[in-house]
Structures are given as structure tokens and as C-alpha cells.
Amino acid sequence: MTAPQPIRSAAPSRATPGYRSRPRRAGRRSHLLAQSPKALGLEVAAKLAVNLLLLSAVISALLKLVPYFQDQRSRLQEIETALVQAETETTQSRSDFSRYFDPTQANSIMQEQSGRKSPRQLTVVWTEPDYSP
């Protein structure tokens, strides 16, 4: 019997002759430190100027959008009030429609609209009782 072999990783180790390490690049910080203070100041000033220019453009665009937003908001309120009014009219029309086309209420509707009564109906007149002796 043979003894179990240790598991080896597939990645090459540093001891392997074919392994090459990458040369390290200098980071941005060391690059900035290598520049002269004057060039660094000009770069910071240029970035600040560009950012201020962009900020002013954004503020200007927002100031132009505020009146448009207020106009749209007032139009929306007008539309909402018109919608509420239309919904109430629609509800009333639906109830009238269901009443007018109900066959059981046809006679009562004709009486309301024409003022005529059915011949079988009697007119009742209320009078005050006379209590004189």
C-alpha cells in the first residue's frame, strides 16, 4: 500500500522557477508628491474652477425649472378638481340612467314628468277639522 499524497494547489508558489512577480507601480500619491507644489496648486485650482462652473450650471437649471414646476402643479390641481366634478356628474348620470330604464319605476317617472295621474288613483285632500260648536 502506498501512503496518501498531500494535496497540492494549482497556483505556482514563489519558489517555483517559472513564477514572475509583477513590478509594483507607484501609486497616485507618490506621483503627486513628485510634482512641484506650483503644478499641484494649478491642478487643484483648475478642478475647483470646473466644479464651480458645473455647480453654477446646475443651480441655473434648477432656478429655471422652479416656475415650470409651479405651473405644472397648478395645472394638476385644476385637472384634479375637474376630475372630481366629472366623477360626481358621472355618478349622478348612472343613478338617473338606472332609474329611468327600470321598468318597475316607469309609471312613477311618467307621473313626475307629465303631471298626469293614473285613473285608478284618487286624490286625497286634507282639510282642517272644524271644531266650532
C-alpha positions in Angstrom: 0.0 0.0 0.0 1.1 3.5 -0.7 0.8 6.4 1.7 -1.6 9.2 0.8 -0.1 12.1 -1.1 -0.5 15.7 0.2 -2.9 17.8 -2.0 -1.0 20.4 -3.9 -2.6 23.7 -5.1 -2.7 24.6 -8.7 -1.3 28.1 -8.2 2.5 28.3 -8.5 4.4 29.2 -5.4 7.2 31.8 -5.2 9.7 29.0 -5.0 8.7 27.8 -8.5 11.3 28.9 -11.1 8.6 29.8 -13.7 6.9 32.3 -11.4 7.3 36.0 -12.1 6.2 38.7 -9.8 4.8 41.9 -11.3 6.7 45.0 -10.7 4.8 47.4 -8.4 3.5 50.6 -9.9 3.9 53.7 -7.9 0.5 54.9 -6.6 -1.1 58.3 -7.4 0.0 59.7 -4.1 3.7 59.2 -4.8 3.1 60.7 -8.3 1.5 63.8 -6.7 4.4 64.1 -4.3 6.8 64.1 -7.1 5.1 67.1 -8.8 6.1 70.6 -7.9 3.9 72.5 -5.5 3.1 75.1 -8.1 1.8 72.5 -10.6 -0.2 70.8 -7.8 -1.8 74.1 -6.9 -2.7 74.8 -10.5 -4.3 71.4 -10.8 -6.3 71.9 -7.7 -7.4 75.4 -8.8 -8.4 74.1 -12.2 -10.5 71.3 -10.6 -12.1 73.8 -8.3 -12.9 76.2 -11.2 -14.5 73.4 -13.2 -16.6 72.2 -10.3 -17.8 75.7 -9.6 -18.7 76.1 -13.2 -20.7 72.9 -13.1 -22.4 73.9 -9.8 -23.4 77.3 -11.3 -24.9 75.5 -14.4 -26.9 73.1 -12.1 -28.2 76.0 -10.0 -29.2 78.0 -13.0 -31.0 75.0 -14.5 -32.9 74.4 -11.2 -33.9 78.0 -11.0 -35.4 77.8 -14.5 -37.3 74.7 -13.5 -38.9 76.1 -10.4 -41.5 78.2 -12.3 -42.2 75.3 -14.7 -42.8 73.0 -11.7 -45.2 75.5 -10.1 -47.1 75.9 -13.3 -47.4 72.1 -13.7 -48.6 71.9 -10.1 -51.4 74.4 -10.6 -52.5 72.7 -13.8 -52.6 69.4 -11.9 -54.8 70.9 -9.2 -57.2 72.2 -11.9 -57.3 68.8 -13.5 -58.0 67.1 -10.2 -60.9 69.5 -9.4 -62.3 68.9 -12.9 -61.9 65.1 -12.3 -63.8 65.3 -9.0 -66.6 67.3 -10.7 -66.8 64.8 -13.6 -66.9 61.9 -11.2 -69.9 63.4 -9.3 -71.7 64.1 -12.6 -71.0 60.5 -13.8 -72.3 59.1 -10.6 -75.5 61.2 -10.9 -75.9 60.2 -14.5 -75.5 56.5 -13.7 -78.1 56.7 -10.9 -80.5 58.5 -13.3 -79.9 56.0 -16.0 -80.6 53.0 -13.8 -83.8 54.8 -12.5 -85.1 55.8 -15.9 -84.6 52.4 -17.5 -86.1 50.5 -14.6 -89.4 49.0 -15.8 -90.9 49.0 -12.3 -90.5 52.7 -12.0 -91.8 53.7 -15.4 -95.2 54.8 -14.2 -93.9 56.9 -11.4 -91.4 58.6 -13.7 -94.2 59.4 -16.2 -96.3 60.9 -13.5 -93.4 63.1 -12.3 -92.6 64.4 -15.7 -96.1 64.9 -17.1 -98.1 65.6 -14.0 -100.8 63.1 -15.1 -102.2 60.5 -12.7 -103.5 57.0 -13.3 -107.3 56.8 -13.5 -107.3 54.4 -10.6 -105.6 56.8 -8.3 -107.8 59.0 -6.0 -106.8 62.5 -5.0 -106.7 62.9 -1.2 -107.2 66.4 0.1 -106.5 67.1 3.7 -108.6 69.7 5.5 -108.5 71.2 8.9 -111.3 69.9 11.2 -113.9 72.4 12.1 -114.2 72.5 15.9 -116.9 75.2 16.2 -120.0 74.3 18.3 
